[in-house]
Amino acid sequence: MARHILIVEDSQVDRARLETLLAGNGYQVSLAENGEQALASVKRTKPDAILMDVNMPGMDGFAATRALRGDAGTKDIPVVLVTAKDQKADKAWGQMLGAKGYITKPYSDDQILSQVRAL
């Protein structure tokens, strides 16, 4: 079961909401604001799972997920994309990149918790 979750989200409001939700349910939480920070944080903190926004400045969530999958040290960390992008093509691309889940915004707390518990 995932105990340490990295939240990658450029919106401070969404980042704080996810952090409060997960920490309040017993998870250890690390935070990053974009793909570059996420890749640096993963090497430092070794999370059990990652909740990754897609639309972020600099390296977006799709590119960061691809980079994680391409690295032997991080390829097995499950990534759940949490995004406002709700097109079938976006979901298909996320799956092709190896994302273990895809949650569209707005989401409920239950959607986040059930996805994290399923990892």
N, C-alpha and C positions, 0 to 999 in steps of 0.2 A: 504494500500500500504506500502511496506517495505521502511523505511526511513534510518534505521541504519543496515549496512551490516558488518558482521565479515568475513574477508578474512583469510582463513587458508591455507597457502602455504609455503613450505620450500624453494622454489627458490626465491631469492631476486628480480630477474628480473621480474618474473611472478607476484610476490606480488606487486611490484611497478607499473607494468602496470595496474593491476586490481584496485589498489588504485587510480591512476591518472584518469582512466576511470570513476569509480563510483563517486569520489569526484567532478570531472568535470561535472557530470550530476546531482549534487545536493544531493548526498547521504552522510550520515555521515558514516565514515569507521573506523573500528577497525582492528588490525592485530594480527595474531598469526602464529608461524612458524611450529607448529606440533599439534598433537591431544591433548597432555597434556595441552599445552598453551591454546588451543581452549576451553577446558572444564573449565579452570580457568577463562578465559576471559568472557565466556558466563554468568557465575554467577555474574561477576562484571558489565558488560556493558549491559546485556539484549538486544542483537541485535534482529532486526525484521526478519532477515534471515542470512544464512551462506553460503558462497561459500567455499567448502572444497576440497582440493587436496586429492588424495588417497595415492600415494606413498610418504611417509614422514618417516624420522627416528623416532624411538620410536613408539608411538601410531599412526597407519596409519588412513586415513580418514574413512575407513570402521568401524574400532573399535571405533573411536570417534563418528561417527554417531549412532552406536549401543548404546553407553553410553548415548548420548543425548536423544535417544528415550526411554531409560530405566529409565529416571529421570523425575518425575512428573513436576518439575519446568522448564524443557527444552524440553519436548516431542513434544510440539506444534510449536517449531521454525522450519520453513522450511529450509532444507539443500539441496543445489544443489552441486552435485559432479562435480568437474572440473578436468579432469585427462587425461593422455595419454593412460590409459587403455581403449581400444576400443572393447574388445571382448564382444559378446552377454552375456556370463556368468557373466562378471563384471557388465554389465548394469542390468541384472536380480538380481544379489546380492544386488546392490545399491537400487533397488526398494523394495526388500524384507526387507531391513534394514529401509525403510521408507523415502528414499531420494525423494524429490519432483521434481528433475530434474537431468539430466546427460549430461554434455557438454564435448566433447573430444577435446584435444589439437591436433593440433593448432586450436584455435577458433577465431572468428571475434568479434569485439566490439559489433556488432549488436546482435550476439548470446547471449552474456552476458547480455546486456541491456534488450533484449526482455524477457529472462528468469527471470530476477530480477523483471521486471514490472509485469510479470504474477503471481507472488507470492501473 
